[in-house]
Amino acid sequence: MPTLTFPNPRPTGEEEYVHWDPEVLVYRPWQPDELKEIAGELPDPQKTGGEKWVIAMQQLLTMYYPTLQEVEAMCLKLRWANIRPANWSTSPVIGSVRFNDMMTSLAEALQAAFPLRVCWPEIHNTTQKEGELAADYRTRMESVFAAHSGIDAENVSCDVVMRV
């Protein structure tokens, strides 16, 4: 069930609401088509690597607080049988230590199953077009290289490789 955040309807300042929070979490079951849509918006780890998928899932976790059953449903298109962690259980409660352990083991399994890969044909087939300025070709080549080199562009050490 996704957890949605709403403003707290209870008044503030009353003694009975000593631990008043300005926001409340409301649970609502996800429909199968909603899960399919969310899973479709996650990056394809076969193309971008498991780390990008994990980052997107972490953002999803902070926005909607899905249960582990819902996370599992979102992972079905990723060859779930091959990446399912050995200690996987869908019973831990959202936010518990066991829940966080499950998500950590899933992240590690995804990163191991979908490392960044080099696609040399894409890089090799990028040639300067007729009439294309050298600066434009370099910009295009850098973007192709960043997308297909297997090097994480957000990694600081990538700057050394890309530096002229």
C-alpha positions in Angstrom: 0.0 0.0 0.0 1.4 3.4 -0.8 1.7 5.8 2.0 0.7 9.3 1.1 1.5 12.4 3.1 -1.3 14.8 4.0 -1.5 17.9 6.3 -2.5 16.9 9.8 -6.2 17.8 10.3 -5.9 17.8 14.1 -5.5 21.2 15.7 -2.2 22.2 17.2 -1.6 23.6 20.7 -3.9 21.3 22.6 -2.4 19.4 25.5 -3.5 16.0 24.2 -1.5 16.5 21.0 1.9 16.9 22.7 3.6 15.0 19.8 1.8 16.8 17.1 3.2 16.3 13.6 2.2 18.7 10.8 1.9 15.8 8.4 0.1 12.4 8.6 0.7 9.3 6.6 -2.4 7.7 5.0 -2.3 4.2 3.7 -4.1 3.3 0.5 -3.8 0.0 -1.5 -2.1 0.3 -4.9 -4.0 -0.9 -7.9 -2.1 -3.4 -10.2 -2.0 -0.8 -13.0 -0.5 1.8 -10.7 2.3 -0.7 -9.8 2.9 -1.5 -13.4 3.1 2.2 -14.3 5.5 3.0 -11.5 7.7 0.0 -12.4 7.7 1.2 -16.0 9.1 4.6 -15.0 12.0 3.1 -13.1 15.2 3.1 -15.3 16.0 -0.1 -17.1 19.0 -1.6 -15.2 20.1 -3.6 -18.2 20.8 -0.3 -20.0 21.8 2.0 -17.1 23.1 -0.4 -14.5 21.6 -1.5 -11.3 22.9 1.5 -9.3 20.6 3.9 -11.2 17.6 1.6 -10.5 18.5 1.5 -6.8 18.7 5.3 -6.7 15.3 5.6 -8.3 13.9 3.0 -6.0 15.3 4.9 -3.0 13.5 8.0 -4.2 10.3 6.0 -4.6 10.6 4.7 -1.1 10.9 8.1 0.4 7.9 9.4 -1.6 5.4 6.5 -1.3 6.7 4.1 1.4 5.8 0.9 -0.6 5.6 -2.4 1.3 8.1 -5.2 0.4 5.3 -7.0 -1.5 4.9 -3.9 -3.7 8.6 -3.6 -4.2 8.7 -7.3 -5.3 5.8 -6.6 -7.7 7.9 -3.7 -9.2 10.9 -6.1 -9.6 9.1 -8.8 -11.5 10.2 -7.5 -14.9 13.9 -7.7 -13.7 14.2 -11.5 -13.8 13.1 -11.6 -10.1 14.1 -15.3 -9.7 17.7 -14.4 -10.6 18.0 -11.3 -8.4 15.9 -12.2 -5.4 18.1 -12.0 -2.3 18.4 -15.3 -0.4 17.1 -13.7 2.8 14.1 -12.0 1.1 10.9 -11.8 3.2 7.9 -9.6 2.6 6.8 -9.6 6.2 9.0 -6.8 7.7 7.2 -3.5 8.5 8.0 -0.4 6.6 10.8 1.5 8.3 11.9 -1.3 10.5 15.5 -2.5 10.7 14.6 -5.7 9.0 12.8 -3.8 6.2 16.0 -1.7 5.6 18.1 -4.9 5.6 15.8 -6.4 2.9 16.1 -3.2 0.8 19.9 -3.2 1.2 20.2 -6.8 0.2 18.0 -6.1 -2.9 20.2 -3.1 -3.8 23.3 -5.3 -3.6 21.7 -8.0 -5.6 20.7 -5.6 -8.3 24.0 -3.9 -8.5 25.7 -7.3 -8.8 23.2 -8.6 -11.5 23.3 -5.4 -13.5 26.7 -3.8 -13.5 27.5 -0.9 -15.9 28.5 -2.4 -19.2 30.6 -1.1 -22.1 28.9 -1.0 -25.6 31.9 -0.5 -27.9 29.9 -0.6 -31.1 27.8 2.4 -30.1 31.0 4.3 -29.3 32.9 3.1 -32.4 30.0 3.9 -34.8 29.8 7.5 -33.6 31.6 9.4 -36.4 31.8 13.0 -37.4 29.0 13.9 -39.8 29.7 15.7 -43.0 29.6 19.5 -42.3 29.5 18.9 -38.5 31.8 21.2 -36.5 34.5 19.6 -34.5 33.1 21.1 -31.3 29.7 19.7 -32.0 31.1 16.3 -32.8 33.1 16.3 -29.5 30.0 17.2 -27.5 28.0 14.4 -29.2 30.9 12.0 -28.8 31.2 12.8 -25.1 27.5 12.1 -24.5 27.7 8.8 -26.4 30.8 7.8 -24.5 29.2 8.7 -21.2 26.1 6.7 -22.1 27.9 3.6 -23.3 31.3 3.5 -21.7 30.3 1.7 -18.5 31.8 4.5 -16.5 29.4 6.2 -14.1 29.4 9.8 -15.2 28.5 11.0 -11.7 31.6 9.4 -10.3 34.4 11.9 -9.6 37.1 9.6 -11.2 35.1 9.8 -14.5 36.2 13.4 -14.8 39.8 12.2 -15.2 38.8 10.0 -18.1 36.8 12.7 -19.8 39.4 15.4 -19.3 41.2 16.5 -22.5 
